[in-house]
Amino acid sequence: FHLMVAASQQGGGRVMAKAVQSLCEDSVFCQNYFESMRFTETESEFIRKGKNQPKNRVFLARYIGFGGGIRGVRSNIGADRPDHIIFDDVILNSDAAYSETIMGSLRTIINADATNALKGGGKGRIFSIATPFHLLDPVVEMLTSGAYTPVAIPICAHIDENTTKEDFDGTWPA
C-alpha cells in the first residue's frame, strides 16, 4: 500500500490519480503485467498476474492532497498503514512556498505525521519528488538535513533505451 501526496486539499490527489489511470490504461506493459487494474478518483489498485491468491498480488496506491492530513490513512485491503509515502510537488506555487503557515504545516506533515503514518511505526520509506523554491522551504531542509538521500533526475526532451549521449537534449546536459 502506497500513499501518494500531492499539493492542495484534494484536487492535487485527484489530478495525480487520473494521470496514473491514463498512463496505465494506455500502457502495453501494464496490460501484460497486471491481471486487473481498478481506478477511482482517489485510488489505483493493481493485481499482478500469478498463481498465488489475488490478495497476495495486490498493490494499492491512494492519492490525497497534503492539506487533508495523512495521519490515520489506511488501505481498504486489511486496513494496512502505508508501506511508502510519496510526496509529489506538494508546494503548490510561490505564494504557498513563502507562506509561513503553509510551510509550517508541511514541515509537520513531513517530519511527524508521515513517519507515524507508516506501517510498523515508521519502518516504511518516505520519498519526495519536488523542486525547491528557496533555501528555507521543507524540500531544501530535507536535502540538507542528511536524513534523506537526494536523487537528481534530469528532465529531457526524449529518452529511451537507444538514446546516445550525443542525442541527449536535457535540462542538465552534464
N, C-alpha and C positions, 0 to 999 in steps of 0.2 A: 504494500500500500504506500503510495507516494502522494504527498500533498504538494501541490503547485500553488505558489502565492504570487499574485500579480498586483499591480498598482490599483488603487481605488477600493471602494467598498465591495462591489460585486461585479461591476462592468468589466474590469480587467480580467477577472477569472473567467467570465463568460466568453470574452474575446479569445482567450487562450484555449478554452475548451473547443470552441468552434474551429480554430486554426488547426488543432490536433486532429479533429474529426475530418476536416477537408484533406489534410495531408495523408492520413491513414486510408481513407476511402479511395484515394487515387493511387495508392502505393501497391505495386506488384509484390514487393517484399512482404508487406502486411497481409495481403490476400493469401500468399503462400505459407506464411509462418503461423498465422493465427487461425484457429478453428472457428472462432466467432469474435466479433467486436461489437460493443454496445456504446452508444454515445448519448449523453444528455447535455444540457447547458452547464452542468456542474461536474460531470464525471465522464471518464472513459474507462471501459472495462474490456480487457483483452484476455482471451483464453488460448494459450498456446496449443498447437496440435500435439498429441501424445496419447499414451495408453493409460496414464495414471488418472485418478479421479479428477474431474474438472476443477474441483476446489483446490487441488494441489498444483494447478497450472494457471491460476488466475492472477492477473496483475490489474490493480485498480489505481487510477490517478484521479484525485479530486482537485478541483480548481476553485480558489477563493481569492478575494481581494484582501489586501493586508489590513484594511480598515475594519474588517469584520472580526478580527481576532482569530487566533488559532488554538487556544487552549481548549482542550476537550474534544477536538475534532477526531472522529473515529470513522473507520470504514463501515460499510454496510455488510461486510463479509466477516463475521465473527467479532465485530466491534473492536478491531485492532486499532492501535495507535499507528501513526505513520512510521515506516522504516526510514524514509528520507523526506526532507522538506527542501523544496527548490524555490528560492526567491528569484523571480524574473522581472528585472527592471521595475522594482517596487516604488521607486521615486518617480512620480508621475511627470513632473516638469520642474522648471527653475523656481517657480513660486513655492512649490512644496519643498524643494531642496533647501530653500533659505528660511523655511518656517521652523522656528524652534519647537513649536508644539508638535508638528507632524514628525520631525526628525527625532524628537524625544520618544514619541510613541513607537516609531520604527526601531529605535535602539532597544526599547523594552521588549518588543516582539522578537527581535533577532537574538538578543543576549539572554533573555529569561524565558519567555513564553515558548519559543521554538524548541529549546533544549528540553524543557519539561513536557512538551507535547509528544516527543519522540517515544517510540516503543522501547521498553526496557529501561525507562528512566534516563534517557539521553544517550542510549547506545547506538542510535542511528547516525545518519550523516545529514549535514546541512550544506546546501550549495547555494551560491548567489551568483546570478548572471546579471551584470549591471555595468553601467558606465558612470564613473564618478562625476559629480557636479562641482565639488570644491573640497578643500582639504579637511573640512570638519564634518563631512557627511558620513553616515554609517558605513558606506561601501569602502571609503578610504580607511576608516577606523578598523574595519575587518581585515583589510590587507596589511596595514602597518602594525597591528597588534601581534602578529605572529601566530594567532590562533587558527588562521585559515591559510590554505595554500592557494596562491593566486595562479590562474591559468589565463594566458592571453590567447584569444582565438582571433586570428586575422580575418577581417571581412574582405572578400574578394569578389571580382566580377563573375567568375565561373571557376569551379573546381570539380575535378573528377579524377579517377584513377590514372588517366592519361595526361594530366596537366604536367607540363615541364616547368622548370624554373624560369625559362625564357617566356613561357605563356602566362605566367602568374601576373595578374594585374590586381593588386590589393591595396588596402589602406596602409598597411605596414610592409613595404616591399622587402625589408630585411627578414 
